């Protein structure tokens, strides 16, 4: 499904890549020898990554084409959640062409990723883009003009991440505060797509109901003066730094009761051009979502968002809020790459061999999120598990869970048993996450390996 149309310059490579991907899905964690315990598979993986035609772009291309086709033909809203993370390879001294990360002492990639989400179904559809960026070494006194002209500046990653996306209003670009530059806002206003961008910078805007000679007002002051237009709720996780020893009684999650408001604003182009943009002002909507009465010891939630989706009604504001709530799924994807797939434990000695492996393991990390989506899908209560997973896996897992083989399990039955195998304990309004499902899947694969080995032993004994 993800690699069926791959073109790696040789038919044998084209066949080998999906086979290796299947093996990595079965054993996503650990080092490469742990992911691919068979020496022939491990050697094939090394040879594949060493081939000149096997690049990061070539490995990602068939999956990306599939995702872009879905964006092009969808009749409903699909979200493209953009964000960056860091892949740390500081200990790999043989990798000479990496850039600075973190506080400047680490070495690795800044990875700009675009994750496609179906908000209606609550599912992750795939990666629309992934950029492996190496931070350039620049002088500390680099001027504004020199920085603007430099092609390696990181603010350009945001428009580059949208390359190839269809110019359709049904596609919603969702971005965090790093995307709040006038250059990217102008790019999005002319893209033909919808966007939701969290505001980072305060700006001076003209008063909405004043003469042209009146002084501009602060964007933040203006939006915080808007009256509430309605109520809402959102479930949020309390950061660990707030649950200090003196506040250990704070819950890990809570439901925030919110107020919401919105208004159209006109953003003037900055006098100092830090990016490539014009001088025409931008007409956007600003949405504020805030928590007026947070519980004791909790920081109040406040989102201020730019969007080109008109928000004259509370229904429209709630829709924009629901889109932005999906931004956190890309943080789970980053965790799937680093924790679930141990992507930073790869020990290649050359970037040209490392980068295709990063693309492949990123697709494997998607399967961890999709496993969670399948567990939460309401249709899973009626859909048969054998439509998605192998009968062999159902037999082994049902024998472990119920004490007897059950081939007629639903997908929900299978996912719940898999989560329990991973250490999950059912609780009200707390469905299993991808991490506990991944742990269960890892254990199940070991059980399946043992069952296959036992069957092969029985066959050999019968021949004797």
N, C-alpha and C positions, 0 to 999 in steps of 0.2 A: 504493500500500500504506500509506503513512504519512499521506497527506492526502486520500484518496478521499472521506471523509465530512466534510470541512471545511465550516464555515458562516461565511462572512465578510460576510453581508448582501447579496450580489449574486452571481448565477450566474457572471458573467464573472470575478469575483475567485476564485470557487471553482475555476474551470478554470485560471486563470492561476497560482495558487500552485504546484500540482504541476509545471507546465511550468518555472517558474523554479527550483524545487528540482532538477529534472533538470539544468538548466544549471549550477547551483552544484555539483552532484556532479561534473560533468565538469571544472570549473575551480574547485576549492575554495580555492586559495591566492591571496594577493595582495589588493589593494584591490578595491572593488566594480567599478570600470571594468575591472580585470583579470579578475575572476570572470565578468563579463557584458560581453564585448567588443562585442556588438551594441548600438548605441545604443538601439534599440527595446526590447530586454530590460532595459537599465539604467533607462530612463525608466519602464517598466512596474513595475519593482521599487520605485522611489521613490514612484510613485503608489499602489501597493499598501500600502506602509508608512504612507503619509499618511492613508489612509482611517480614519474614526473606528471602524468595526467591526473593523478589523484590529488586534487587541491581542496581547500576549504569550500570554495564556491562550487566545485563539481559535485562534492558529496552532498551539499545542502540543496542543490538545484532542483532535483525531482520533488522533494518535499515542499520546497518553497513554491514551485509552480502549481502544485496541487492546492496549496493554501490560497495563492493569489487567484486561482480560478474560482474558488469558493467565494472570495470577496467580490469578484466580478459578476457573479450570477445570483448572489443572495438577494432576496426580496425583503429581508428584514434587517434591522440594525445589527451590525457586527462591530465589536470593539477591537481596536489595535492598541494594545497597552505598550507604551515605550518606556524603557528605563535602561540604565547602565549599571554594571557591576564590575568587579575586578577579579581576574584570575591570577593568583599569586604563584609565580614560579621562581621565587627569589633563590631557592636552594639549588636550582639547576644552572650551575655556573657555565655549562657548555652552551647555553642559549644566549648568544651574544647580542641579538637584535631586539631585545625586549625593552620596554620603556619604564619609566618611574611609575610607581603606584603608591597609594597610601600617603605617608608623610615624606615621600621622596626617597626613602631608604630601600623600599621593596622594589622588585622588578617583576613585570608581568604585562598582562593585557588589560586595557579598559574595553569592556565588551558591551556594545550598544545592541539591545535586543528589542524586537517588536513581536509581541505575543498576541495572537488572534483569539478572541473569546466570544462565544455566543451567549449573551446575557439572558436570553429567553430560556434556553435549555440549561444554562449554568455549566457549560462545558468549554474546555480549552481545545481549540481547533488546530493550532500549530504555530510555527514560526514564520512570519512574513519576511523578516530580515534579521541578520546577525552580522555585526561589524566587529572585527578584531582590530583594535586601535592601539598603537604604541605611542605613548606620549613622547613628544619631541623635547630634547634638551634646548632650552631657550635662555637667553640672558635675563637676569633679574630686572634690568632696566629697559626691557623691550617696550617701545612706544606703542601708542594706540594704533597708529597707521600700520606699523610693521606687524602687529598682532592681527589686525583685520585682514591683511593680505596673506598671512600665513595659512596655507591650505591644511595644515595639521592641527589647527586650533580645535578644541573639543566642542565648542558651541556649534560647529558645523556637523557634528554627529547627528543632531536632531533632524535637520532636513535630509541628510543622507539616509537616515533610517526609513524615510517615507518613500524612497525611490521604488517605483514599480507598483505602488498602491493605486487602485482605481480612483478616478475623480468622481466619486459618487457620494451623495449626502447620506446614504445608508451606512457608510464607513465612518466610524468615530475614532479619531486619534485621541487617546487618553494619556496625559503626560503629567509628571510631577513638577516641582518648582524649578528643576534645572532647565526646563524648556522655556522659562519665562524670559525670553529676549524679544525685542521688537522685530529682529530679523526673522525669527521663527514664527512669531505671530502673524507677520505679513505673509510669510510663505503659506501658512495654514489658511489664512483668509482667501488666498487665491488658488487654493488646492482643489476646490470643488468638493471637499469632504467636510464633515462636521468635526469639531474639536472641543475638548475640555482640557484646560491647562490650569494647574494650580498656580496662584499668583505668589511670587516671591518678592518682587520689588514694588515699593510704593511709587506712585507717579503723580504728577500735577495734571489735573484735568479741569476743563472749564466747567463752571457751575451749570447745572441742567436748566435752571430757570432764572438766569441772570443776563445782564447786558454783556456785550462783547468786551467792554472795557473793565469788567470786574476781574479781580485777581483769581487765578486758578486755585482749586482746592485740592487737598490730599485725597488720593483715591481711597486709602484706607479709612480716613475720617468720613468720607462721603458714604461708602458702603456700610460702615458701622452705624450711620445715622438713619439708614433705611428702616421703616417699620416692618415688623414681622408680617409675612403674608400667609403663613401656615405652619403646621407642626409636622414633625417626622421623627423617626427612630432609626438608630443604626447600632449594630453590635460592634464593639471595639475591644481590642486586646490591650490590657494595661502593660506598658513597657516595664521590663525588669528593673530599670533604674528607679522607677517610682515605687516598686515593692521592696523598699529598703528594710533593714532590720526593725526600724522604728515604725514601719508601716506594713508589717508582714501580714496583717489581717486583710489587706486589700485583695479583692478577687483577681483572678487572672484575666477574666473577661467581664464585660458589663454591657448593658443596653443604655445608650445615651439618648436622652430625650432632647430633641433639637427644635430650633426655630429656623425659618428660612426666609430669604428675601432676594430680590433680583431687580436690576435696572439696566437700561442701555447706557453705555458710556462711549465717549470719543477719545481715543488715545492719540496724542500728538507724537510725531516722530522725534526722537531725541536729537538735540543739536549736535552732539558728538556721535558720529557714526562708528560704533564699535563692531558692526557687521555690515553686510551688503543689503541695503534696503533703500526704499525711496523716502520721499519727504511728505507723502500724503498721509493724513490721519487714518486710523482704523476705527471702524464702528463695530463694537462687540457688546455682548451682555456680560455683566459681572454678577455673579451669584455668591451670596454669603450663606453659609450653613454653620450655625453655632449652637453651643450648649450653654444656656443661661445659668443653670443651677447644677454644676457638677457635684458629685458626692465629695465628702470631706477627704482630703488627701489626694484627690485626682486632678490633674490638669484639665481645664475645660477644652473641649474640642472646638476648633474653628477651621473651616475651609473657606477660602476665598478663591473663586474659580472664574477664569475667562472662558467664554464659549460663544460660538456663532449660531447656536441653536436658540431661537427666540423663546424667551421665558416670561411672557406676560401673565401666565396663570400658575397656580400652585402645582398643577399637574405637570406642567413642563419643567418646573424647578425640581420636582421629585424625580423626574426622568433623568435630568442631568446629575443629580445626586447619586442615583442608582448606577449610572455609568462610572462615576468616579470611584465608587466603592469597589469596583472590580480592579482598581490599580494594584491592590495588594496581592493579587494572584501571581504577578510577576516576581514578587519577593519569594513566594513559595517555589516558583520555577528556579530561581537562583539557588535556593536551598536544595532543590532536587539535583541540580547540577553538581554542587559542591559536597553535600552530605550524602545524597542518595547514590550518586555516580562517582564520587571521589575524583572529580575531574582534575583537581590540582595535584593529584598524586601521580599523574602520568610522568614518565621519566625518559622522554625523548631527548636526543642530543641536538636536534636540528628543528628550527621553527617550521620548515616546509613539511616535515613529517608530523609534527605536533598538531598543526592547524586542522588537517582533515580529521584527525581523531577527536578534536574538540567539537567539530560539526556533528560527527556521528554520535558522540555521547550526549550532545544536546538534544538530539531526537529521542534517544533512549530516555532522557530525563522527562520528556513530554509524556511518555507512557506511564510514568509514576503519577502525574497529575490526572491523566485520563482514567487510570484505575480508580482514583478517588471519585471522579465524576460519575463513573459507572456505579459505584457504591451508593451514591446519593440520588441517582436518577429515579424519580417515582415510577417510571416504566419498568424498573428492575424488579418490582414486586410481581409482575406478570410475565416478563420476558424470560425465556429459558436460558440457563447459564451455558448450555452447550452450543448456543448460537455465537458465543463470544470466546469461550475457553475450551480446551480440549477435554473430551470425556475422561481421559486418563487423569487429569488434574482434579476433576470433580470426584472421581471414584476415591482417590487417595485422600483428598481433603474431607469428604463426607465420612469416610471410614474413621478418620482421626476425630472428627467433631461429633458425629452421631453414633459411632460404633457399628455402622453398617453402610454399605455403598448405596448412594441415592442419586441416580442419574436424572431424576426429574426435578432437581433443584432449580429454583429461580436464580436470576442474577443477584438479587438481594440476599438470598440465602448463602450463596457462594461468597459474596463480598463480606458478609458479617462473619462467617466462619474464618475467612482469610484474615480479617482484622483481629479476631480472637487469637488466632495462631501467632499473630504479631504482638500480643500483649494487651489488646483492647478490652476494656470492660464497659459494656453498654450503659450509657447514662442518658437521661432525658435531654432532648434538644442538643445532643453532642454527637453528631455522626463521626465515623472514623476518618481521620486525615490520611494524607498520602504516606506519611512516614511510618505509621503503624501498619498500613497495608503493604508497604514495601518490605518491612521486616517479615510480615507473614508470607509474602511472595518469596523472599529469599529462603525462608525455612521450607516452604513447600517445594521449591526447586531441589533442595537437598533431599527431601523425602522422595521426590520423583526419581532423582538419580539413583537412590538406593533401591527403589522398586524396579527400575529398569535393569540394574545390575543383578538383582535377585532373579528376575525373569530370564535373563541371559544364562545365569548359572543353572537354572532348572532345565533349560533347553539343552545345554551341553551335557548335563548329567543324564538326560533322557536318551541322547544319542549314544552314550557309552553303554 
